[in-house]
């Protein structure tokens, strides 16, 4: 799975959770949290 990172404040890879307002583009899906 290819992942492009943009404006990430914090990414918890171990728990596969995105925190602190990260913008992630994963396989065509933009996830904002």
N, C-alpha and C positions, 0 to 999 in steps of 0.2 A: 504494500500500500504506500503510495507516494503522498507525502504531506508537504504542503507549502505553508510557511509560517509568515504571518504579517502582524506586527504590533502586538506581540505576545508579552504579557507581563509575567505570567507564571504558567507553566505547564507541568502537571503532575503525571508523568509517564507511567509510574508504577500502578497508580489507581485508574489510569486512563480517564482522568478528569481534567477539565479545563477550568481554571479559576482566575480570579483577578482581571476580569474583562478582556479575555483574549479573543482575537479574531483568527480563526483557523479555516483553511481551505483544504478539505479532505475529499479527494476523488470527485470533484465537481460540486461538493456541498460546502456552503459557507456557514460556519457555525459561530455565532456570536454569543458569548456569555459574560 
